């Protein structure tokens, strides 16, 4: 049994910026970017595809690349002043991606149930049903250093722990649980096409190869040696991976109405996606809090980091970005993260 998770998330961001730093023998962390970046509206130059997808305009806090209606979404996370962050992104199509990984309803799994498959539902997605929970996990995380191999080891250990925590929930919902990987080098080209630039991104998740790209220099510029910030970013990214596996992202893409997702209705859809990813990230932190490498104080600081964000039309207000993270942390279940059933006033 782990220790009880107590204390308030409020003020933990400041605590995480001090008590949760690791000592290193190398040079000091690079200075933060001093200018606030605007929301970007990207025009993708994608590789050829059979079915051209709509462009997606993703602004706000975190990084996400995910399969949406045949498109691979890339979100970018930028460092800004005063410890806040702004994210924006775009959709890139990919060829040769199987959109129906779960098979047909007539196929059977080894347990006699229908083979796992994505759902086409949002508010009533099986993952968000009562009784679907993550398993408590004890994460073993190595020291967080500045060398690429140290960051890679830290992220891999976190992603392995995320997968362990989330698999029972996806299994209960009878949805796929495809593995996600993490890479700390920037590819020239991936299943999501050309990557964003350093000025545009800190990290991104590509749904085409289910990889979280977290380039060493970019992550250190943004997070330095703050474990809470690294944990929050990767957990949010994995939240988008869970949305991909559950079919939530594909279902939300079907509801988009404008070519570049710039309409008020589409921006609200994107806010529901991003706020849910914050919530999913915090549900994982609750499943790991007070055990292993994630102490109660580190867990509180990690959840509080979701409030270190700028207001965004597509990722929500700073208040709501933290509110949904706290909902996941307190609720300890994906059902606490049903942004699709929330009123418009709760996803501003």
Helices and strands as residue ranges (DSSP letters): H 12-16, E 58-60, E 67-68, E 71-79, G 81-83, E 85-93, G 126-128, H 148-172, E 181-183, E 204-206, E 211-213, H 216-223, H 227-246, H 248-253, H 264-288, H 296-305, H 318-331, G 334-337, G 339-341, G 344-347
